[in-house]
Amino acid sequence: MKASSKYYKWEVLGLLWVAYLLNQGDRQVFSSVLPLIRDSLSLTDTSVSLIAVFFNLFYALMVPIGGWVGDRFSRKWVTTLSILFWSIATMFTGLANGFLLLVLTRSVATGGGEAFFGPANYSLLGQYHTGTRARAMSIHQTSYYVGVILAGWLAGYIGDHLGWQYAFYIFGGAGVIWALVMAVRLKDLPRPTTSGSGSAKVSIWDGFKTVFTTPTALMVTIGFCGFIFVITGYMTWVPTFLQENFGQTGAQAGLHSMLWTYAAAFAGVLLAGVLSDKWAARSPRLRMVIQGAGLILGAAFLPFMGSVRSIWVLYLCFAGWGFFRAFFDANIYAALYDVTPEHLHASCSSAMIMTGFAVGATAPYILAIIKEATGSLNATFPILGAIWLICGLACLWVSHAHYNNDYSKIYK
C-alpha cells in the first residue's frame, strides 16, 4: 500500500492504534500488580510509589530528545524501535527482585523507551490526517482506554493466578510482535519543510521556545500538567483503593478501576472528536472551549469518590469523570498543532509531554504520603478535583483571549 493512497491513512491510524494500546497497557500493568509487587518484595507504599515517580521523571527528561529525533529522522523507525525497546524492557521487569532493579528496568529502560514513541506517533498521525485530525486523534485515543481496561483486568488476573512477573512477560512479548508488524506495514511521508527550501532543521530547544512563547500552546501545556497529575495519581492508586476499601481481588480491582472510567471515555472521546472538527471549522478556539468544559465537568465527580460507600455509586462517579475527561483528551494534540508550525509538531509535543509528566510524576508519591498520613486515599480526591477545576477555567479564558490570534499566525 502506497503512503499516498487515500485509504492508507486509515491503515496508519490502525497500526498506531494498536501501538498506543500496547503503550498504555504496558503502563497500567505496574499499577494493576502493584500490591503484589509491594508484598512479595517487602516494600512500602511510598517506596513502590517512587518507582512510578522515577518512571515519569525519566520519561519527562528523555521525551525532548524523542521529539527532536522525531522531527529529524524517520518517524516510522522512531516509533517502531521505541516499541521494540520498551517491550523488551517490560519483559525484563519481570525478572526484577528488588527496588533497584525495578527502578532500572521499569523507570529507566521502559520509561526511556516510551519517551521516543509519543512525539513521533502523534506527529506522524497528524501528517496523514489534516481535515480529519481531531476525529483521527479521538479514534486513536480510544486505544488508550481499551489498553488500560484490558491491562487493568488481564494483568491483575495474571498476577493473581501466575504471579506478577508473568504480567510483564506477556505484555512485553506482545509489544515485540507488534514492532515487527510496524516495521513491515508503516510508511513515512516526506519530511515537512519550512518556508525556505530543503528539509527543516530543528534544534532540540525549538519546541520549547514555540510552546512557551505561544499563549494557547502554553495553556494546552498547563492544562496537560493538571490533567496528567490527576490521571497519574488515579491510575497508580485506585486499584489499591478498591482492594483496601472494598475488598476486591487484584483482577477485580484492575478491571473495575479502569472499566467504568474508560468505557465512558471511549464514548466521550468519539463524540468530542466529531464536535471538535465540526465546531473548529466555524471557530478554531472552540477546541479549547471543549477542553475546558471537559475538565470542569470531570472535576465535579472527583470529590465524591473518596466518600461514597456504595460501590455502584462509585462506579457511576468513575464513569462520569471518564466521559468528561475525554473532552480534554480528544483535543490535546489537535489544539497544540493548530497553533504550532508543522515541522515542529514532534518537538512541540515533546515540550508539552515533558512538562506534563515532570509535574504529573509527583502525584503517586504525594498521594502515597497523604495515604500513609491519613490511613486512606479518601482525602486525595477533592484535591484532584480542585486541580482540574482551576485548569478548566484557565482553558476557557485563554480560548477567548488568545486562541484565534495564535491560530491565524499559523494559517495566514
Order of alpha helices (4+ residues) and beta strands (2+ residues): alpha-alpha-alpha-alpha-alpha-alpha-alpha-alpha-alpha-alpha-alpha-alpha-alpha-alpha-alpha-alpha-alpha-alpha-alpha-alpha
